[in-house]
Amino acid sequence: MRQKGSPGSQDSSVYPLGLMSPVPAKSRLLWITTFGLGYLKPASGTWGSLPPVVIAGALLAAGLGPIAHPILYHTMLVVILVVFSAACVIQGDAAEARFGKKDPGQCVADETAGQCFSLMALPAVAVEDGKHATLTLLGAFVAFRLLDIIKPWPARQLQSVPGGWGILIDDLFAGVYAMVLVQIVTRTMVH
């Protein structure tokens, strides 16, 4: 039988020296699970990738897209990227201990952060009307998810980095690769 607080146990509310945390384990990991989206099934990473796409879509619908209001639009994405990257780095070790494995599926802050890259620096033609904007957002979402699953070099190898950086860095690479793909497609295919 596992001891309370040991890696892989269901309750990691024991701190070093046997001290108990007053905050439930699930609550302490809200950021790295993107406010609980990481607990949704199936495909928790897909759920974790949705917030930046929804926020970008809301900004576009409100007329606050990357062309009309580039500073606001990109600042929102950068804040999401930085906050959820920090969640991975800060809470990564605790999450791996809580869930008992490397890069657990419940940790989706890495997907939330990585998805932001594919939504940045969109050309005017990609968001000029509702149809193009919807297709661009959908394409950015699908591109990131596929590249996150495939993990082209060096993303797969970087996943072996310990702790929160190992949780995060492969998704940042997938995000950059998705950004390049979205840029190529929107600049050559959209007319």
N, C-alpha and C positions, 0 to 999 in steps of 0.2 A: 504494500500500500504506500502511495506517495505521501510525503509529508506536506502539510499545508505550506504553500509558498514555493515549493520546489518546481523546477522547470517542467512544464507540461501539466501541472496540477490545475484544477479548475478554479482555485482561489489563490491568487498571489498577493493577498492583502498583508502578508508578513514581510516586514522590512528587515534589514540586517539587524542582528542582535536580538531577533525574535519580537521586535516591536510591531504592533498592529497598526495598520493605516485606518484612519477614521473614514476614508473615502472608498466606496466599493471599487473593486478592480475594473469593472466595466466603465465606470465614470472617469477613471484616471486615464483611459485610453481613447477618449472622445475625439481628440484631434487626429491621431494616427488612423482611426477608423472612419475618418471624415464624418463625424457626428453620428456614428452608428451605421452608415451605409455599408461598411465592410461586413456587417452581420447579415446582409440581405443575400438571398440565394435565388436563382443560380447566378454564377459569374459575378462575384463580388467586385472584381476589378472593373467590370463594365459599369456597375453602379457608381463606383468611385470616380470614374472618368466623366460622369455626367455634369457635376456642378459647374465646371468652367464653360461647358458648351451651353448650358442653360443661361448662365450669367451673360455670356457673349451674345446669345440670342436675344435676351431681354434688353441689353444695351443697344443692339442693332434695331430692335422694334421701337425703342424709345428715341431713335434718331441720334444715338450717342456712339456710333460705330467708329471704326478705325480711320475713316476718311473725314467725317464731320467733326469728330472730337477725339483725335488720336491720343492726346495726353491722358484723358480720362479713361478711355478704352484700354490702353496698354498699361496704365497704372493699376487698374483693377486686376488685370491678368498677372502682372508682376507681383502684386501683393498676395494673390492666391498662391502663386508659385513659391514665393519665399516662405509664407506662413506654413504651407503644408510640407515643404521641404524640411523646414525646421522641426516640424512635428515628427518626421521620420528620424531625423538625426537625434533628437532629444528623447523620443519615446521608443526608439527601435529596440534597444536592449530589453526594456521592460516588456514590450509586446512579444518579443521572441520568447522570453521567459514565461510570460502568461499563457501563450498559446502552444508552447512546447516545440516549436520548430522554426527553422530559418525562413524568413520572409513569409510569414503566415498570410493566408488569404484574407483574413479580417483586416489586415493593414492595407488600406487603400489610399492613404494620403499620398503615396508615391504616384499613383495613377492620377489623382487630382492635380498634383504639381506638374507631372509630365504632359498632361493634356493641354496645358496652357500654351506650350510652345507652338503647337500646330495652329493655334488661333491668332498668332501674332503676325504683324506686318502683312496683313491681307491686302492685295491690290484692290483698287477701286472697282474694277470689273467684277470681282468676286462677291461684292456686297452691294452692287448698284441697285438691285431691286429685291423684293421678297423671295422670288424664285431662286435667284443666284445665291442670295445669302443663306437660304435654307439648304441648298445643295452643297454649298461650301462648308457649312457647319456639320452637316451629315458626313461629308467626305473627310473632314478633319477628324471627326470622331472615329470613323471606321479605320482611317489610316493609322491613327495612334493605337487603337486596340489591336489591329493586326500586327503592327510592328512591335508592340509590347509583348504579344504572344510569341511571335517568331524570334524576337531578340537577336537581330543581326549583330555581327561583330562590331565592337567589343562588348556589347551589352550583356550577353550571356556570361562572359568571363568575369565581368565586373560585379555580377550578382554574388560572387563568392567573397567579396569584401565583407568583413565582419560588421555586425550591428546595423544601425540605422542607415549608414552610408550604403551598405550592401542592399538594403531594401530599396533605397531611393535611386541610386545612380543608373541602374539599367533602364529605369523608366524615363529619366532625363534624356538618355541617349535615344530611346524610342521616340520621345517627344521632338527632339531635334530632327531625327530622320523623317518623322511625319510632317514637320514644318517644311522641310525641303521638298518633300513629295507634294504637299498642298500648294506650295509656291509654283512648282513646275506645272502642275495640272491647271491651276487657276490662271496662270499667265499664258499658257499655250492652248488650252482647250476651251476656255470660256470666251464667248464672243458676244 
